[in-house]
Amino acid sequence: MGLFFHDCFVNGCDASVLLDDTPNFTGEKTAGPNLNSLRGFEVIDEIKEAVNSACCGNVVSCADILAVAARDSVAILGGPSYQVLLGRRDARTASLNDANSDIPRPIFDFPALLSNFQNHGLDLNDLVLLSGGHTIGLARCTNFRDRIYNETNIKPKFAASLRGICPKEGGDDNTATLDATTANFDTEYFKDLLKLKGLLHSDQELFKGVGSASDGLVQYYNNNPGAFFADFGVSMIKMGNMKPLTGSDGEIRMNCRKIN
Ligand code: HEM
């Protein structure tokens, strides 16, 4: 799911994020938000090989594989399923600069998060719903250190326990879970935000307890798991429809790591 998000937010869902750097080609993998953060490239390679062999050839794009894999990982972890539209083609280009500028950062405050999403044609609901993707997965110490040592809108006991994992200096790559039930797709992420137990600064920005619109949405989805499941699928479809390459644009890559 993280791969799909970092693909779609950089010039659309075109599998540009999967391209490896070579001596004559610079991809997106070394961009700040991607380096040491994105995992699962080998899984995509395996799926691509299996799909090519099942289809007796190269018919399913890497961009579509990312979309379907994101959906299936959500469903396998107990989340909703939804109907992914297919037919995306793969980019023959990538942009390191755009990857650095277009993917939201965990240090962003609420206005920056919202305007980043709006620049991608997404709205406040999508921001809260898709951030709910943090109901699974991990983050590295370097991405939450400042929050656990310097912020005040964090539950003190929670901050103290994280300090054990994430020292003031060193341990940059030590990980903590983004919510308390990391292997389950559920509404725990929202519950944690209500308890001031958001791991990233950007997570807790969605709930500050001041009665803002995003506060209300966090409360609503915490109280209505069914609505979260249904609406999450709608937002994922919306994200997955951002600027796809279609027709004769792009190509269907043989190997997701390199252009044909
Ligand atoms: C709202 C803005 C967002 C910010 C600032 C943000 C930031 C982050 C950060 C910093 C990490 C940890 C990376 C690391 O430490 O290596 C992370 C992990 C993750 N994010 Fe986000 N994210 C955002 C939205 C999303 C969205 C929209 C999705 C998908 C729908 C998503 C899915 C994930 C997943 C699944 C992980 C865990 C990855 C893993 O464990 O391998 N995030 N995010």
Residues whose N, C-alpha, C, O or C-beta is under 5 A from the ligand:
A	BS01	HEM	M1 G2 F5 N36 S37 R39 P104 R105 P106 L130 S131 G133 I136 G137 L138 A139 R140 N143 S202
